[in-house]
Amino acid sequence: MTIILTSFRFHRTVLALALCAAFAPVQAQTDADETKTAETTVSAGVGVVGGSSADRALFGQYNGLRNHSAAGMLGIDYSLRKPETSTWVEFQGSNLLGDTRELGLVWKNPGSWKLTADYGELVRYDPNTVNTGLLGAGSTTPQVVVVPPGGGADFDLKTKRTSLGVGFTKIISPRLQFAVDLKSENKEGSRLFGLGLICSPLITPGCVGTPSGGAVLMLPEPINANHSQVEARVSYALEKLRFSVGYYGSFYRNRNDTLQPGLGTLGSPDFLSLNQQLALAPDNQAHQLDLSGSYDFTRTTRGTVKLGYATATQNADFASTGLINAPAGVTNLGGQVNTKLAKIGLTSRPIPKLSLLADLRYQDRDDQTPLANYNIVGAGASALPATNLNLPNKKIQGKLQASWQFTSDYRGTLGADYESIDRGVFTATSAVSGFIPLRQKTEEAGVRAELRRRLADDLSGAISVSSSRRDGSNWLQGNSGPGITEVADPAASFPSSTIFMPTLADRQRDKVKLFADWQPSEKLSLQFSAEEGKDKFSAPSTYGVQNTRMNQFSIDWGYALSTNWAMNGYLSQGVQTLNQSRYAGYVMAFDNTNLGASIGATGKVTNKLHVGGSLSYVDDKSVYAQTLDAAAGAYARTLLNGGGLPDVVYRQTALKLFGLYELKKGSSVRVDLVHQRTSVNDWAWGYNGVPYAYSDGTTVTQSPNQNVSFIGITYIYQLP
């Protein structure tokens, strides 16, 4: 069987074929045997939303109502079963008149074969409004034109995804099965992107610059790419042995190779050499083969194994994409990363009360990308060439676990975990920017314990605690030129202002979790969870991230008022804190608190009228508590005296109501009402009503208060 994916420009043909496949059997039912059972439900309606486009920025991100005040709604659900041939056809279509339409077809003979096809579209509108003088915004050749902030034209950033998938599964025999899936997705549009450079003749010869000596420009990234995936698997099973062989392929093609900004025609100052080209995401592909299986040594002991090999390449040609100044004799990156994977596991229950588990996983990522002098270290007469950096990675992960069934209700578990990462030998010919310390190896070991109470009577739950410790090899210090030096005593070798990466630093992590499910009566049920965690970093410096903390609490409940009415709701709160400091800068305690709550009810007013609704609230607040480092300069002190970083706050209240009335058997009408109030305060894009402005006058804004009301009416008809 051969399946070919073609361009999405033929998606109307795909839709027509799907509709024919779904509805052709309906006609056959009228003049064939009556043993066939068919069910068809069609829904059609219209939705109207109030408020301006700015009010609908968040509400209309994915439903197409950002720039439209009304939208049609159409959906279909069709099913046909043929008992005499054991075949089953299902077709579903949702939001067929909107920007997020989806089509799905399943045609199968259970126990023999299954064919699936799906088609989908998704349009995302960026909630920010861009006002710019940029000509050709969203293209590969935008032209920069200076305008006063707010003096340009509004430009909508949006992306559209169009996907098509086909799958086929064949059960060749009770022991042998074959499956293949093909997926392809086109993505078009533009998203927030930009360019910032110090405007210096040492970096960009001939650059005039601005009074501040630099420029930041908003240049939307033009998107026109395709990502296709292929997955195939053959599975075979014996009485004790089961295994499968699989292939996965990923193919990314970007039709936009470079972004080539230039100056407009209105006498813009030469911020920087805009004739330079910016490389966009290059074409790449990956192939993976794997073998996985299991073997039952005894009735209570099973072993598992998985072997895999993958290769990913990126060899887009520099010249064909318009990129210049490549190293002599180098026509493309020739990027290649090969990954080997091996995993073995064992589960056993030697006695009825004891369960054992062991896993060992090894992954070797070998970066074989050729080295070439792409970089320059230093400036002027002291400038030195430097190559790209190879990033190999070997990771070993192990897990041991034992569980004991104390009673029929209580079960305890003890476990140990281990992880080792070897980042390989540093590429000596590459350069490290500044004096950022690196580390070749890190190791982490941890233990955990859990006590679980199985569901008995009206209560079940679990409590678990875990603790882990990470350390590693000696630190590596970047030289003034290419290469690094291993440091035995970092406190003596590194400057006191050095910041060590938290992903490499020694770390102590502790966690505790609690979960409970309680049903005190037939009408009331409660689910409760809580979690607390702390990370403490031990680096040879008082700067950088020192510690973090998180805690989370949530409770969900449901209550049956009667046989016709029920209520439900939840309350949750999560807190994340991070303490860090920077030399000659700020000592900051970052605190993020997220609060969510909801209450809802559903019920039957009469046999024909069903109603329901919910009221929800979300409050997300980020607080930056700042003080000054002892070595802070006048600039940092001036900023902090002005108040420092303000809070970032996001709040949303949403009221949703619906009513469903049965007109007659097989037909009903549904009414949905939604009112949503959102407030956004993010200093990154504006403060006190003043939007962020790029060097050419482009601004990015979002309405701080957004109020939206929506009403939708849908007619639902079920064919007899």
LUMMIKE-787747 format. One record per residue: residue in one letter; x, y, z of N, C-alpha, C in turn. Coordinates in steps of 0.1 Angstrom, whole numbers, plus 5000, padded with zeros to 4 digits. Layout:
% residues N
aXYZXYZXYZ;...
END
This chain:
% residues 720
m500849885000500050005000500950125000;t500650224991501450344990500550464993;i501050555002500350675006501250795003;i500750894996501551004992500851134998;l501651215005501151345010501551445000;t500551524996500851634986500651764993;s500751874986500752014992499352034997;f499252125007497952155013497052245005;r497552284993496752364984495552284979;f495552154981494452064977493652024988;h493552104999492852065011491352055008;r490852124999489352114996489051974990;t490051924982489851784977489851684989;v490751704998490751615010489451625017;l488951745019487651755026486551685018;a486551705005485451634997485551484998;l486751434998486951284999486451235012;a486751315023486351275036484851275037;l484151375032482751385032482051265024;c482651235013482151125005482250995012;a483450975018483650855025482650835037;a482350955043481450945055480050925051;f479550995040478150995037477750905027;a478650845019478250755009477450635015;p477850575026477150465031475750495036;v475450625038474050665043473050625032;q473350665020472450625009472250475007;a473350405009473250265008472350195018;q472250265029471350205040469850205036;t469450295027468050305023467650185014;d468650125007468250024998469049895000;a469649885013470349765016469649705029;d470349605035469749545046469549635058;e468749605067468349695078469249665090;t470249575089471049545100472149655103;k472349745093473249845095472649955105;t473550005113473050115122473850235120;a473150345117473850475114473250585123;e474150665128473850785136474550905131;t473751015129474251135124473751255132;t474651335137474251455145474951575138;v474051675135474551805128474251915137;s475152005139474952125147475352245139;a474552355139474752475132474352595140;g475052705140474752815148475552935144;v475453045153476153165151476553215164;g477753285165478153345177478453495175;v478153575184478353715183479153765196;v480153845194480953895205480954045205;g480954105217481054245218482454295221;g482554425222483854485226484654515213;s485754585215486654625204487654515201;s488454535191489454435187490454425199;a490754545205491654545217491054465229;d489754475231489154405241489154255239;r489154215226489154075223490554015221;a491654085225492954035222493253905227;l492953875240493153755246492053655243;f490853695244489653615241489653555227;g490153625217490153585203491453535198;q492353485207493653435202493453315192;y492553225195492453105188491153075181;n490153155184488753135179488353215167;g489253305162489053385150488153505153;l487953535166487053645169487853775174;r489153775171489953885174489554005165;n489453985152489154085143487754075137;h486953985142485553965137484553955149;s483454025147482454035158481453925157;a481453845147480553735145481153615138;a480653495140481253375134480153275133;g480153195122479253085120479852965126;m478952875131479352745137478752625130;l479552525126478952415120479752285124;g479052185128479752065132478951945128;i479651825127478951705123479551585130;d478751485133479251365140478451255133;y479151165126478551055119479150925122;s478350825124478850685127477950585120;l478550485114477950375107478550245110;r477750145115478250015118477549915109;k478349815104477849705096478149575103;p477249525111477449395118477849285109;e477249275096477449165088478849155082;t479549275081480949275077481949325088;s481349345100482249395111483049515108;t482449605100483149735097482449845104;w483249945106482750065114483350195108;v482450285104482950415099482450525108;e483450615112483150735120483750855113;f482950965113483451085108482951195117;q483951285120483651395129484251525123;g483451635124483951765119483451865129;s484351955133484052055143484552195138;n483752295141484052435137484352445122;l483552395114483852385100483852515093;l483252625099483152755093484152845099;g484952805109485852885116487352865112;d488152935120489652925117490252805124;t489552735132490152615139489352485135;r489052475123488252355118489052225119;e488352125122488951985124488051885117;l488651795110488051685104488751555107;g487951445111488551325114487751205109;l488451105103487750995097488450865102;v487550775107488050645111487250535104;w487950445097487250335090488050205095;k487350115101488050005107487149875107;n487949765107487349635110488049585122;p487449595134488149565146488749425146;g489949415150490649285149491349255136;s491149345126491749315113492549435108;w491949555106492649665101491949795105;k492649905104492050035107492750145098;l491950235092492450345084491950475091;t492850565093492450695099492950815090;a492250925090492651045083492151165091;d492951265092492551385099493051505092;y492351615093492751745087492351855098;g493251945099493052055109493652185105;e493052295110493552425108493552495122;l494552575124494652645137495352785134;v494552895137495153025135495253085149;r496453145151496753205164497053355161;y496353445168496553585167497353635179;d498453705177499153755188498353855196;p498253845209497453945216497954085217;n499254095213499854235213499554305199;t499454435200499254515188500554585185;v500954565172502254635168501854755159;n502354865163502254985155503655025150;t503755035137505055045131505055115117;g506155175114506355235100506955135091;l507255015096507954915088507154895075;l507854895063507254855051507554715048;g506554635043506754495041506854415053;a506254455064506254385077505654245074;g506454145079506054005077506653935065;s507354015057507953955045509453935048;t510153875039511653855041512453975038;t511854085033512654205029511954325035;p511754335048511154455054512054575053;q511454695052512154825051511854905063;v512954945070512755025082512555175079;v511455225085511155365084510855425097;v511555535101511355595114510055665115;v509255645126508055715129508055755143;p507255855147507155885162506355765168;p506555735181505855625187504355645185;g503655545180502255545177501855615164;g502855655156502555725144502555645131;g502755505133502755415122501355355120;a501355235114500155165111500155035119;d498954995124498854865131499054745123;f499754655128500154525121499754405130;d498954315125498654195132499654085130;l500154035141501053915140500153795142;k500153705133499353585134500053465126;t499853345131500353225124499153135121;k499253055110498252965107498952825104;r498452725111498852585110497852505102;t498252435092497352345084497952205084;s497252115090497851975091496951875085;l497651765080497051655074497751525079;g496951425083497551305087496751185082;v497451075079496950955074497550835082;g496850745087497350625094496750495090;f497450395090496950255086497550155096;t496650065101497149955110496549835104;k497349725104496949595099497349485108;i496449415113496749295122496849175112;i498049145109498349035099498048905105;s498248875118497948755125497748785139;p497248695148497148725162498548765168;r499648735162500948765167501648885160;l501248915148501949015140501049125137;q501549255139500849375136501749475130;f501249555120501949655113501149785114;a501849905116501150035117502050135111;v501450235103502250345098501350465099;d502050575103501350705104502150815097;l501450895089502151005081501451135085;k502251235089501751365093502451475086;s501751575082502451695076501751815080;e502551925083501952045088502552165081;n501852255075502352385070502052485080;k503052575082502852695091503252815083;e502352915084502553045077502153155086;g502753275082502453395090503653465095;s503553535106504653605112504553615127;r505653625134505653635148506653735153;l506553775166507453875171508853835171;f509753915165511153885163511854025162;g513154025163513854155162515354135161;l515954255162517454255160517954375169;g518954345177519654445185521154435184;l521754545181523254545180523754675186;i524954665192525754785195526254845182;c525954965180526255025167527655085168;s528654995166530055035168530855005155;p531655095150532455065138533354935139;l533654895152534454775154533654655150;i532354665152531454545149530954555135;t530454675132529754695119530454815112;p531454795104532154905097531154995090;g531355125091530455225084529255255092;c529055195103527755225111527855355117;v526755435115526755575121526255565135;g525155495138524755475152523755585156;t523355575168522455665175523155725187;p522555835193523255885205523555785216;s522655685217522955585227523955485223;g524355485211525355395206524855255202;g523555235200522955105197521555125191;a521055015187519655015181518954885184;v517654885186516854765187515654785178;l515554685169514454695158513554575159;m512254605158511254495157511154455142;l511554335139511554275125510754145126;p509454145123508654025124509253905116;e509353795122509953675116508853625105;p509253615093508353565083508353415083;i507153355084507053205086506353145074;n507053045068506552975057507252835056;a506852745064507652625066506652505066;n507252385064506552255065507352155074;h506552085082507151985090506351855088;s507051755082506451625080507051515088;q506251425093506751315101506251185096;v507051085097506650945093507050855105;e506050765108506350665119505750535114;a506550425115506150295112506650195122;r505850095125506149995135505649855132;v506449755134506049625133506149555146;s505149495151505049425164504849285163;y505549205171505349055171505349005186;a504448915188504248865202504148705202;l504948655211504948505214504348495228;e504348375233503748355247504448435257;k505848435257506648505267507348625261;l507648625248508448725242507548815234;r507748945235507049045227508149155223;f508149185210509049295206508449365194;s509049485192508649565180509849645175;v509749665162510849745155510149865149;g510749985151510050105147511050195140;y510450285131511150395124510450525126;y511150625129510550765130511450855121;g510750935113511451035105510851175106;s511651275107511251405108511951495097;f511151575090511651655079511051795080;y511951885082511652025083512152105071;r511252175065511652255053511152405055;n512052495055511652635056511852705043;r510752765038510852825025511452965026;n511553015038512253145040513653115047;d514653135039515953105044516553215052;t516353345048516953455054515953575056;l516253665065515553785066516553895062;q516153985053517054085047516454225049;p516554275061516054415064516854515056;g516154635054516854745047516254875052;l516754985047516255115050515155155041;g514155225047513055275039513455405031;t512555475026512755595017512555725024;l512355725037512055855044513255905052;g514455885047515655945054515955895067;s515755765070515955705083517455715086;p517855735098519255735102519855595101;d521055585098521655445096521955385110;f520955325116521155265129522255155129;l522255085118523254975117523254935103;s524154845099524254805085523154705082;l521954765078520754685075520854595063;n521954605056522054515044522554375049;q522854365062523254225067522054135067;q522254015064521153915064521153835077;l519853815081519653725093519253595089;a519953485093519553355090518353305098;l517453245091516253195098516453045100;a515552975106515652835109515952755096;p517052675096517352605083516652475082;d516652425070516152285067516952185075;n516252085080516851975088516051855087;q516651745091515951615091516551525101;a515751425106516151325116515551195113;h516351085115515850955113516250875126;q515250785130515450705142514950565140;l515750465144515350325145515450285159;d514450195163514450145176513950005176;l514449925186513949785189513649785203;s512449745207512049735220511249605222;g511349545234510749425237510649385252;s510049285255509949235269509849085269;y510349025280510348875281509948835295;d509048745296508548695309509448575313;f510348605323511148495328510348395336;t509448455344508548365352507148445351;r506248385358504848445359504948575366;t505948595375505948725383507248805380;t508048775370509248845367509248875352;r509449005348509449045334510649135332;g511349115321512449205317512049285304;t512549405304512349495292513649545287;v513649575274514849625267514449715256;k515249825254515049915243516349955237;l516549945224517749995218517350095207;g518050195205517750295195518950365190;y518750415177519850495171519150595162;a519650725164519050835156520150925151;t519950975139520851075133520051195129;a520551315132519951435128520951515121;t520551575109521451645101520851785097;q521751875094521452015090522552055080;n522252055067523252085057522752175047;a521952275051521452375042522652455036;d522652475023523752545016523752695019;f524952745022525052895026524752975013;a525352945002525253034990523853034985;s523152924985521752914979520752994988;t521153015001520253085010520653235011;g521653275003522053415003523053455014;l523453355023524353395033525853405028;i526553505033527853525028528953525039;n530153545036531253545045531453415053;a531153305047531453175053532953145053;p533453065062534853035062535252975048;a536552995045537052945032536852795031;g536352755019536152615016534952545023;v534152625030532952575037531652615030;t530952525025529652555018528452545026;n528452465037527352445046527852405059;l526952405069527352375083527752225084;g527052135076527351995077526951935091;g525951995097525651955111525151815112;q525651735121525251595123525451565137;v524351515143524351465157523751325157;n524551225161524151085162523851045177;t522750985179522350945193522150805194;k522750735204522550595207521850585220;l520950495221520150475233520050325236;a520250295249520050155254519350165268;k518350085270517650085282517249945286;i517449905298517049775303516249795316;g515249705318514449715330514049575335;l513749565347513249445353512249475364;t511149405363510049405373509849265379;s509649255392509549125398508649135410;r507949025413507149015425507548875431;p508748865438509148735443508248675454;i507548755462506548715471505348805470;p504248755474503048835472503048975477;k503749005488503749135494504849225488;l505849175481506949255477507049265462;s507249395457507349425443508649495441;l509449455431510749515428510749575414;l511549685412511649745399513049795398;a513649775386515049835383515049875369;d515649995367515850045353517250105352;l517750095340519050155337518950205322;r519350335321519150395307520450465304;y520950445292522150505287521950575274;q522350705273522150775260523450845257;d523950835244525150895240524850975228;r524951115230524651205218526051255213;d526351215201527651245195527551355185;d528051465188528051585179529251575169;q528951545156529951525146530051645136;t529451755140529451875131530951915129;p531351935116532751975114533052115120;l534252135124534652265129535152355119;a534852485120535352585111535352725118;n536152815113536252945120535153035116;y534053025124532853105122532953235130;n533753235141533753345150535053415151;i535053535156536253615159536253655173;v537353635180537453665194538353795195;g537853895202538654025203538354115192;a539154225191538954325181540254385177;g540354435165541554505160542654405158;a543954445161545054365159545154235167;s544454235179544454125187543354025184;a542554045174541453955170541953815166;l541353715171541753575168540553495162;p540753405153539653325148539253215158;a538053175158537553075167536452985160;t536452865163535452775156534152765164;n533252695158531952655164532252555175;l531252525184531452445195530752315194;n531352195195530752065195530152045209;l528951985209528251965222527851825224;p528751735226528451595229527851585243;n527151475245526451455258526251305261;k526751255272526551115276525751115289;k524651045289523851055301523450905306;i523650885319523350755325522350775336;q521150705335520150725345519750585351;g519650575364519350445370518250465380;k517450365382516350365392516150235398;l516050235411515750115419514550145428;q513650045429512450065437511949935443;a511449945455510849835462509549875469;s508549795467507249825473506749705482;w506249745494505749635503504349665507;q503549555505502049565509501949525523;f501849625532501749605546500449535550;t499349595545497949535546497249545533;s496049505533495249525521495049675517;d495149755527494949905525496249985523;y497349945530498550025530499649965522;r500350045514501450005506502550105507;g503850065510504950155511505950125500;t506650235496507650225485508850305489;l510050245487511350305488512050305474;g512650415471513350415458514650495458;a515450475449516750545447516950575432;d517350705430517550745416518950805414;y519550785402520850835399520950885385;e521650995383521851055370523251105369;s523951075358525251125355525251185341;i525851305339525951365326527351405324;d527851355312529251385308529151475295;r529551595295529351685284530551685275;g531451585277532551565268533651665269;v534751645261535851735262535551875254;f535851985261535552115255536352135242;t535652185232536252215219537252325221;a538552295221539652385224539752505215;t539352485202539452595192538252695193;s537252665201536152755202536352865213;a535452955214535653065224534553065234;v534853105246533853125257533753275259;s532553325258532353465260532553505275;g533553595277533853635291534353525299;f533953515312534453415321533353335327;i532453295319531353205324531853075327;p531853025339532352885342531552775336;l532252675332531552555326531952435335;r531252325332531552205340531352085331;q532351995330532151875321531251775326;k531251735339530451625345529651675357;t528451625358527651645370527051505373;e526851485386526151365391525151395401;e524051325401522951355410522451215415;a522251205428521751085435520651125444;g519551045445518451085453517750965459;v516950985469516150875475514750935477;r513750845477512450885479511650775486;a510550815493509750715500508250765499;e507450665498505950695497505150595505;l504150645511503150555518501750585512;r501150485507499850495500498850415506;r497650475508496450405513495550385502;r495250255499494350225488492850265492;l492050275482490650315484489950205492;a489550255504488750165513487750255520;d486550205521485450285527485350415519;d485850525526485650655520486950745518;l488050685521489350765520490450685514;s491150755505492450705499493350815498;g494650785497495650895496497050845496;a497950935495499450905495500251025500;i501350995507502351095511503651045507;s504451135501505751095496506751205499;v508051165501509151265504510251215495;s511051315491512251285482513351385485;s514551345483515751425485516851385475;s517451485469518551455460519651555461;r520851505457522051595458522851585445;r523251705440523951705427525351775430;d526351715424527651775424528351745411;g529651775410530251755397531751765397;s532351765385533751775384534251925386;n535551945384536152075385535552175375;w535552295379534952395370536052435359;l535552475348536352515336536252665334;q537352735333537352875331537752915317;g536953005311537253055297538553145297;n539353115287540553205286540253335279;s541153425278540953545270540853525255;g541353415251541253375237540553235236;p540653165225540053035224540552935235;g539652845240540052745249539652775263;i539952675272539552685286540652625295;t540552655308541452605318540652545329;e541152425333540452355345540952425358;v539952445367540252525379540052425391;a541052405399540952315410540352395422;d540652525424540152605435539452725429;p538152705426537352815420537352945428;a537252925441537153045450538353135448;a539553075445540753155444541053195430;s540453125420540753145406539853235399;f538553235403537553315396537353445403;p537053555396536753685403535553665412;s535553745422534453735432533053765426;s533053835414531753875408531253765399;t531953655398531553545388530153485392;i529353465381528053395383528153255377;f527853155385527853015381526552965377;m526452895366525152855360524452755370;p523152785373522452705383522252565378;t522252545364522052405359523352315361;l524452385364525652305366526152305381;a525652405389526152415403525652305411;d526352285423525952185433524552225438;r523752125440522352155444521752055453;q521052095463520352015472518852035470;r518151925466516651935463515851845473;d514851905479513951835488512551855484;k511751755485510251765481509451685490;v508151725493507151645500505851665493;k505151555490503851565484502751495492;l501551545491500451485498499251485489;f498551365489497351355481496251275488;a495051325487493951255494492651255486;d491951155486490651145479489651095490;w488651185493487751165505486351175500;q485551075503484051085499483251055512;p483051165520482351145533480951105531;s480251125520478951075518478751045503;e477550985500477250955486477151085477;k476851195483476651315476477951405474;l478851395484479951485484481251405482;s482151455473483451395471484551515471;l485651485477486751585477488051525473;q488851595465490251555462491151675466;f492151635474493051735480494551695476;s495351795473496751775470497551895475;a498751865479499651975484501051925481;e501952025478503351995475504252105479;e505352065484506352165489507752125484;g508552215478509852185473510852295475;k512152255477513152355479514452315471;d515052415465516352395459517352485465;k518552435470519552525475520852495467;f521352605461522552595453523752635460;s524852555458526152575465527152605454;a527352735451528352775441529452845448;p530652855441531852925447531753075446;s530553125448530253265446528953305453;t528853425458527653465464526653525454;y527053525441526153585431525553475423;g524453515415523653415408522553365416;v521953255412520753195419521253125431;q520753165443521153105455520152995460;n518853015459517852915463516552945456;t515752835455514352855450513452775459;r512152805458511152735466509852735458;m509152625460507752615454506852545463;n505552585463504552515470503252525463;q502452415463501252415456500152345464;f498952405464497852345471496552355462;s495752245462494552245454493552155461;i492252195459491152105464490052115453;d489551995449488451985440487351915447;w486151955444484951905450483751885441;g482951795444481651775437480551745447;y479351795444478251775454476951755446;a476351645448475051615441473951665450;l473251775446472151835453470951745453;s470751675441469651585439469951505427;t468951425423469151345411469351425398;n468851555399468851635387469851755388;w470351775399471251895401472551855408;a473651915403474951885409475852015408;m476752025418477652135418479052085419;n480052165414481452135415482252255416;g483552245419484452355420485852315423;y486652415424488052395428488652525433;l489752505441490452615446491952575446;s492852655440494252615439495152735441;q496252715447497252825448498652765446;g499452835439500852795437501752905439;v502852885446503852995448505252945444;q505953025437507353005433508153125437;t509353095444510253205448511653175443;l512353275440513753265435514553375441;n515653345447516553445453517853445445;q518253565440519453575432520053715434;s521353725430521953855431522953865419;r523353995416524254025406525254125411;y526454105407527554195412527354335407;a527454425415527254565412525854595407;g524954515410523554525406522554505417;y521654415414520554405424520554265431;v520054275443519754145451518254135450;m517854035444516354025441515753895446;a514553915452513753795456512553805447;f512453705437511353695428510353605434;d509053655434507953575440506753575430;n506353455426505253445417504153365424;t502953425425501753355431500653345421;n500153225420499053195411497853145419;l496753205418495553165425494453145415;g493753025416492652995408491452935416;a490252975412489052925418487952925408;s487052825411485852815402484752745410;i483552785406482352715411481352705400;g480652585399479752565388478652475392;a477652475384476452385386475852345373;t475252235373474452185361473252115366;g472152115358470952055363469852055352;k468751985355467551975347466452055353;v466052165346464852235351463552155348;t463452105336462452015332463051895324;n462251805320462751695312463351745299;k462951865294463451915282464452025283;l464652085295465552195296466652165306;h467852175301469152155309469852285309;v470352325321471052445322472352415330;g473252515330474452505337475352625336;g476352635344477152755344478352745353;s479352835352480452835361480952975362;l481553005373482253135376483653105380;s484653155372486053125375486853245377;y487953235384488753355387490253305387;v491153385381492553355380493253485384;d494253475393495053585397496553535397;d497353595387498753555386499553685388;k500453685399501153805403502653775405;s503553845398504953835400505453965407;v506153935418506754055426508254045426;y508854155423510354165423510854255435;a511054185446511654255458513154275456;q513554405455514954435452515654525462;t516854485464517854565472519054575463;l520054655468521254685460522454605466;d523254555456524554495460525454605465;a526354575474527254675480528054745470;a528354675459529254735448528354805437;a527054825439526254885429526655025426;g526555065413526955195409525755295410;a526055415405525055525406523855495397;y524055425385522955405376521955305382;a522455195388521655105395520855165407;r521555255414520955315425519855415421;t520055475410519055565405517755495401;l517955375394516755295390516055245402;l516755195412516055145424515355255432;n515955375432515255485439514055525432;g513955495419512755515412511655415414;g511955315422510955215425511355075421;g512355055412512754925408511754865398;l511754735397510854675388509454665394;p508454705387507054695392506554555391;d505454525398504754395397504254365383;v504254245380503554195368502254115372;v501154165368499854115373498954075361;y498353955362497353905352496153855360;r495053915358493753865364492653845354;q491853745356490753715347489653655355;t488453705352487153655357486253625346;a485753495346484953455335483653385340;l482553435335481253375338480753305325;k480453175326479953105315478553035319;l477553055310476252995312475752925299;f475052825301474452755289473052705293;g472252685282470952625283470752545271;l470252425273469952325262468452285263;y467652315253466252295253465952195241;e465252085245464851985235463552025228;l463652065215462452105208461451985206;k462051875201461351755199462351645198;k461951525197462851415197463851425185;g465151435188466151445178466551585175;s465951685180466351825177466351905190;s467251995191467352075203468152205200;v468052305208468752435206469552465219;r470752515217471652545228472052695228;v472052755239472452895240473552905250;d474652965246475852985254476053135256;l476353175269476653315272477953315280;v478853405276480153415282480453565284;h480853595297481353725299482753715306;q483753775300485153765305485753905307;r486353925319487054045322488454015325;t489454075318490854045320491554175322;s492554175331493454285333494854235332;v495654315325497054275322497954395326;n499054375334499954485337501354425336;d502054445325503354385323504354495319;w505254525328506154635325507154615313;a507254485309508154455298507654525285;w506354555283505854615271505154745274;g505154795286504654925288504454955303;y504555085307504355115321503755255322;n502655255331501955385333501355445320;g500955355311500355395298501355425287;v502655415290503655445280504155315274;p503855285261504255155255505755145253;y506255025252507655005248507855055234;a508955125231509255175218510555135213;y510655075201511855035195512555165189;s513855145185514655255180514055325168;d513155255160512555325149511155375152;g510755375164509455425168508355315168;t508655195165507655085166507255055180;t506055045183505555015196504754875196;v504854815208504054695210503154715223;t501854705221500954735232499854625233;q499254625245498154535247497254615257;s495954615254495054685263495054625277;p495254715287495454655301494154605307;n492954655301491654605306490854565294;q490454435294489754375283488454315288;n487354365283486054315287485254265275;v484854135275484254075263482954005268;s481954015259480753935261480453865248;f480053735250479753645238478453575240;i477753565229476453485229476553395217;g476253275219476153175208474853095208;i474253075196473052995195473252885185;t473052765189473352645181472152555180;y471852515168470752425166471352285163;i470852185171471452045170470351955165;y470651875155469651785149470251655147;q469651555152470051415151469151345141;l469851295130469051225120468451095125;p467251055122466650935127467350815121;
END
